[in-house]
Protein backbone atom coordinates (compact mmCIF):
# COMPACT_ATOMS: atom_id res chain seq x y z
CA UNK A 1 0.00 0.00 0.00
CA UNK A 2 2.84 2.38 0.87
CA UNK A 3 4.48 1.80 -2.52
CA UNK A 4 1.21 2.62 -4.28
CA UNK A 5 0.89 5.91 -2.41
CA UNK A 6 4.48 6.87 -3.17
CA UNK A 7 4.01 6.00 -6.84
CA UNK A 8 0.71 7.87 -6.99
CA UNK A 9 1.85 11.05 -5.23
CA UNK A 10 5.55 11.14 -6.17
CA UNK A 11 5.15 13.34 -9.23
CA UNK A 12 2.82 15.88 -7.58
CA UNK A 13 5.17 16.24 -4.59
CA UNK A 14 8.07 16.74 -7.02
CA UNK A 15 6.14 19.53 -8.75
CA UNK A 16 5.39 21.10 -5.37
CA UNK A 17 9.05 21.10 -4.35
CA UNK A 18 10.17 22.48 -7.71
CA UNK A 19 7.52 25.20 -7.49
CA UNK A 20 8.72 26.32 -4.06
CA UNK A 21 12.35 26.15 -5.18
CA UNK A 22 11.74 28.38 -8.20
CA UNK A 23 9.68 30.83 -6.13
CA UNK A 24 12.56 31.13 -3.64
CA UNK A 25 15.02 31.65 -6.51
CA UNK A 26 12.71 34.31 -7.99
CA UNK A 27 12.45 36.09 -4.63
CA UNK A 28 16.26 36.29 -4.51
CA UNK A 29 16.55 37.35 -8.15
CA UNK A 30 18.36 40.63 -7.58
CA UNK A 31 21.14 38.95 -5.61
CA UNK A 32 21.48 36.21 -8.19
CA UNK A 33 21.60 38.75 -11.03
CA UNK A 34 24.35 40.58 -9.18
CA UNK A 35 26.27 37.35 -8.61
CA UNK A 36 26.06 36.12 -12.22
CA UNK A 37 26.69 39.49 -13.90
CA UNK A 38 29.84 40.29 -11.91
CA UNK A 39 32.94 40.14 -14.12
CA UNK A 40 35.90 38.21 -12.65
CA UNK A 41 38.05 40.42 -10.43
CA UNK A 42 35.76 43.45 -10.71
CA UNK A 43 35.37 45.69 -7.69
CA UNK A 44 32.54 47.74 -9.17
CA UNK A 45 30.00 46.82 -11.83
CA UNK A 46 26.51 47.70 -12.85
CA UNK A 47 23.58 45.40 -13.38
CA UNK A 48 21.06 46.10 -16.10
CA UNK A 49 17.47 46.46 -15.06
CA UNK A 50 16.51 43.82 -17.62
CA UNK A 51 18.83 41.27 -15.98
CA UNK A 52 17.22 41.92 -12.60
CA UNK A 53 13.74 41.55 -14.09
CA UNK A 54 14.74 38.33 -15.85
CA UNK A 55 16.17 36.82 -12.65
CA UNK A 56 12.98 37.81 -10.81
CA UNK A 57 10.22 37.02 -13.28
CA UNK A 58 11.39 33.88 -15.10
CA UNK A 59 11.88 31.74 -11.96
CA UNK A 60 8.67 33.15 -10.46
CA UNK A 61 6.67 32.21 -13.56
CA UNK A 62 8.25 28.76 -13.57
CA UNK A 63 7.43 28.37 -9.86
CA UNK A 64 3.80 29.32 -10.41
CA UNK A 65 3.62 26.92 -13.35
CA UNK A 66 4.97 24.06 -11.24
CA UNK A 67 2.47 24.87 -8.48
CA UNK A 68 -0.37 24.75 -11.02
CA UNK A 69 0.98 21.41 -12.24
CA UNK A 70 1.05 20.24 -8.61
CA UNK A 71 -2.61 21.11 -8.10
CA UNK A 72 -3.72 19.41 -11.31
CA UNK A 73 -1.66 16.23 -10.89
CA UNK A 74 -2.53 15.98 -7.20
CA UNK A 75 -6.23 16.26 -8.05
CA UNK A 76 -5.95 13.48 -10.60
CA UNK A 77 -3.95 11.28 -8.21
CA UNK A 78 -6.37 11.89 -5.35
CA UNK A 79 -9.35 11.10 -7.58
CA UNK A 80 -7.70 7.86 -8.73
CA UNK A 81 -6.88 6.89 -5.14
CA UNK A 82 -10.44 7.57 -3.97
CA UNK A 83 -11.88 5.60 -6.88
CA UNK A 84 -9.66 2.62 -6.00
CA UNK A 85 -10.63 2.79 -2.32
CA UNK A 86 -14.34 2.88 -3.16
CA UNK A 87 -13.91 -0.02 -5.58
CA UNK A 88 -12.16 -2.05 -2.85
CA UNK A 89 -14.97 -1.28 -0.39
CA UNK A 90 -17.58 -2.35 -2.95
CA UNK A 91 -15.69 -5.59 -3.61
CA UNK A 92 -15.54 -6.38 0.12
CA UNK A 93 -19.24 -5.64 0.50
CA UNK A 94 -20.14 -8.02 -2.33
CA UNK A 95 -17.90 -10.79 -0.94
CA UNK A 96 -18.91 -10.58 2.63
C-alpha positions as CSV (number, residue, x, y, z in Angstrom):
1,X,0.0,0.0,0.0
2,X,2.8,2.4,0.9
3,X,4.5,1.8,-2.5
4,X,1.2,2.6,-4.3
5,X,0.9,5.9,-2.4
6,X,4.5,6.9,-3.2
7,X,4.0,6.0,-6.8
8,X,0.7,7.9,-7.0
9,X,1.9,11.0,-5.2
10,X,5.6,11.1,-6.2
11,X,5.2,13.3,-9.2
12,X,2.8,15.9,-7.6
13,X,5.2,16.2,-4.6
14,X,8.1,16.7,-7.0
15,X,6.1,19.5,-8.8
16,X,5.4,21.1,-5.4
17,X,9.0,21.1,-4.3
18,X,10.2,22.5,-7.7
19,X,7.5,25.2,-7.5
20,X,8.7,26.3,-4.1
21,X,12.4,26.2,-5.2
22,X,11.7,28.4,-8.2
23,X,9.7,30.8,-6.1
24,X,12.6,31.1,-3.6
25,X,15.0,31.7,-6.5
26,X,12.7,34.3,-8.0
27,X,12.5,36.1,-4.6
28,X,16.3,36.3,-4.5
29,X,16.6,37.3,-8.1
30,X,18.4,40.6,-7.6
31,X,21.1,39.0,-5.6
32,X,21.5,36.2,-8.2
33,X,21.6,38.7,-11.0
34,X,24.4,40.6,-9.2
35,X,26.3,37.3,-8.6
36,X,26.1,36.1,-12.2
37,X,26.7,39.5,-13.9
38,X,29.8,40.3,-11.9
39,X,32.9,40.1,-14.1
40,X,35.9,38.2,-12.7
41,X,38.0,40.4,-10.4
42,X,35.8,43.4,-10.7
43,X,35.4,45.7,-7.7
44,X,32.5,47.7,-9.2
45,X,30.0,46.8,-11.8
46,X,26.5,47.7,-12.9
47,X,23.6,45.4,-13.4
48,X,21.1,46.1,-16.1
49,X,17.5,46.5,-15.1
50,X,16.5,43.8,-17.6
51,X,18.8,41.3,-16.0
52,X,17.2,41.9,-12.6
53,X,13.7,41.5,-14.1
54,X,14.7,38.3,-15.8
55,X,16.2,36.8,-12.7
56,X,13.0,37.8,-10.8
57,X,10.2,37.0,-13.3
58,X,11.4,33.9,-15.1
59,X,11.9,31.7,-12.0
60,X,8.7,33.1,-10.5
61,X,6.7,32.2,-13.6
62,X,8.3,28.8,-13.6
63,X,7.4,28.4,-9.9
64,X,3.8,29.3,-10.4
65,X,3.6,26.9,-13.3
66,X,5.0,24.1,-11.2
67,X,2.5,24.9,-8.5
68,X,-0.4,24.7,-11.0
69,X,1.0,21.4,-12.2
70,X,1.1,20.2,-8.6
71,X,-2.6,21.1,-8.1
72,X,-3.7,19.4,-11.3
73,X,-1.7,16.2,-10.9
74,X,-2.5,16.0,-7.2
75,X,-6.2,16.3,-8.1
76,X,-6.0,13.5,-10.6
77,X,-3.9,11.3,-8.2
78,X,-6.4,11.9,-5.4
79,X,-9.4,11.1,-7.6
80,X,-7.7,7.9,-8.7
81,X,-6.9,6.9,-5.1
82,X,-10.4,7.6,-4.0
83,X,-11.9,5.6,-6.9
84,X,-9.7,2.6,-6.0
85,X,-10.6,2.8,-2.3
86,X,-14.3,2.9,-3.2
87,X,-13.9,0.0,-5.6
88,X,-12.2,-2.1,-2.9
89,X,-15.0,-1.3,-0.4
90,X,-17.6,-2.3,-2.9
91,X,-15.7,-5.6,-3.6
92,X,-15.5,-6.4,0.1
93,X,-19.2,-5.6,0.5
94,X,-20.1,-8.0,-2.3
95,X,-17.9,-10.8,-0.9
96,X,-18.9,-10.6,2.6
